[in-house]
Amino acid sequence: MQEHLASELVDLFHAHLDAVDIAVADQWAHRIHSAFYCSQSTRGNNKFLALEATLAQVFTCLSIRANAHFFWDFAVHVVLILAREPTPAVPDADTCQPEASTSKKGSRKRQPNVPLAFVAVNALRKIVNLDESREQMELCLLQGRHNEELRAFCMRGLGADSDVDLKLLVELVGLFQITDVDCELVRKALDHLLASKSHAALIKLCETFADVDWPFESIVASMVQAKDWTSAELFVAIMRRLLVVASR
């Protein structure tokens, strides 16, 4: 299934190299969704790891040489489609049927897109981290600086209660280094993450926006109150490291 998915995605991409086609990005999202939820070959976390490996392989292949700028524009469209619900509906012969459900809402809950957006972001991060030339890093950062759709999506999600997963938004602003955000929006995101005890995302948010004057003591106290000792220790260690870097 994963090999079939890889070849499908590559073929779709190469067939539309003249311009970023939203319809093709939508087809990509649909193929990824179908391949993940229809696959019976792996279970649990292994399914996520298998999909991440496949996407990283495809992304590496498509992001080289002349395709690089186009690929990153296209990849952002795919991620933003996956970041929204409901799942894209593009009928094809290979689409598996979801389990019977009493409502469309129930079906969407069982087959959400957002976990797949996390996987796509992780795959993009992997090709950035493995590129010794740092070309992919620069192209990634260019998206964060100049892709208005991406920037608007992140700003809107950080600044208001929305259906967008806040933990995913933290991953996006971290990967694309969208750090020129109003401090009030960032602090509002912090409050939501504290309230939901999403400590891993909270730590990443604080690390991404290192220049913000974070309420250090209250954050640690909240983690300790939740008995999340590991997160509290990690947060303290990261904040200390950032202070050392800032003092140099």
MOMOVEN-V390061 format. One record per backbone hydrogen bond with DSSP energy under -1.0 kcal/mol. NH is the residue of the N-H (numbers start at 1). CO is the residue of the C=O. If there is no record, write none. Layout:
BEGIN
nh/co
NH/CO
NH/CO
END
This chain:
BEGIN
nh/co
5/1
6/2
7/3
8/4
9/5
10/6
11/7
12/8
13/9
14/10
15/11
16/13
25/21
26/22
27/23
28/24
29/25
30/26
31/27
32/28
33/29
34/30
35/31
36/32
37/33
38/34
46/43
47/44
49/45
50/46
51/47
52/48
53/49
54/50
55/51
56/52
57/53
58/54
59/55
60/56
61/57
62/58
63/59
67/64
68/65
71/67
72/68
73/69
74/70
75/71
76/72
77/73
78/74
79/75
80/76
81/77
82/78
83/79
84/81
95/92
107/103
108/104
109/105
110/106
111/107
116/113
117/113
118/114
119/115
120/116
121/117
122/118
123/119
124/120
125/121
126/122
127/123
128/124
129/125
130/126
134/131
138/134
139/135
140/136
141/137
142/138
143/139
144/140
145/141
146/142
147/143
148/146
151/147
152/148
153/149
154/150
155/151
156/152
157/153
158/154
159/155
169/165
170/166
171/167
172/168
173/169
174/170
175/171
176/172
178/173
179/177
181/179
186/182
187/183
188/184
189/185
190/186
191/187
192/188
193/189
194/190
195/191
196/192
198/193
199/197
202/198
203/199
204/200
205/201
206/202
207/203
208/204
209/205
212/209
214/212
216/214
219/215
220/216
221/217
222/218
223/219
224/220
225/221
226/222
227/224
228/223
229/227
232/228
233/229
234/230
235/231
236/232
237/233
238/234
239/235
240/236
241/237
242/238
243/239
244/240
245/241
246/242
247/243
END
